[in-house]
């Protein structure tokens, strides 16, 4: 624990702000608060600069994608505020409900298992291809795990923007794999940080699931 406290106490100011706004983003997203997206925009903008300065240019480019998704997320969540009428859909299709919390009307979508199976299969294929390229053409460690966390994180970010309930399961898997990678690389403070993300992801799913069930019950 002392190692973690010392790590955060010695962080450069920009990195410290990036870490805090990243945590704030997850907390606010778990609560369905639309202000999670400005937090994400700040953290990703800072990390794009931080990663560029230390020559992690692929990670820097990934942050630019996250910045774009933060803007799109704000627009998408904001546009639903005035759309508070319940939506009825065929029982065999994905179910949608409307909830109003924390200054945003959030249409939470629940995907069918078959949809997730197809998506996971495609993402796994992309991860294997990217991992193979990294293994054979870069000095990257754990290329397949590293590729998988990147590919799935890109898609999981979209799921948050689209308000898909099961996005939290994706983040749980990503976080657990990331913890393993960081422990193997002796990045203990970062592993602890991602352990916190695991707790927040579980909390996020609990919150979204409870609100989804509550709103669905109101319109049945």
HELIX and SHEET records of a PDB file:
HELIX    1   1 UNK A    2  UNK A    9  1                                   8    
HELIX    2   2 UNK A   13  UNK A   30  1                                  18    
HELIX    3   3 UNK A   36  UNK A   53  1                                  18    
HELIX    4   4 UNK A   57  UNK A   79  1                                  23    
HELIX    5   5 UNK A  113  UNK A  137  1                                  25    
HELIX    6   6 UNK A  143  UNK A  161  1                                  19    
HELIX    7   7 UNK A  167  UNK A  184  1                                  18    
HELIX    8   8 UNK A  188  UNK A  219  1                                  32    
SHEET    1   A 2 UNK A  95  UNK A 101  0                                        
SHEET    2   A 2 UNK A 104  UNK A 110 -1                                        
END                                                                             
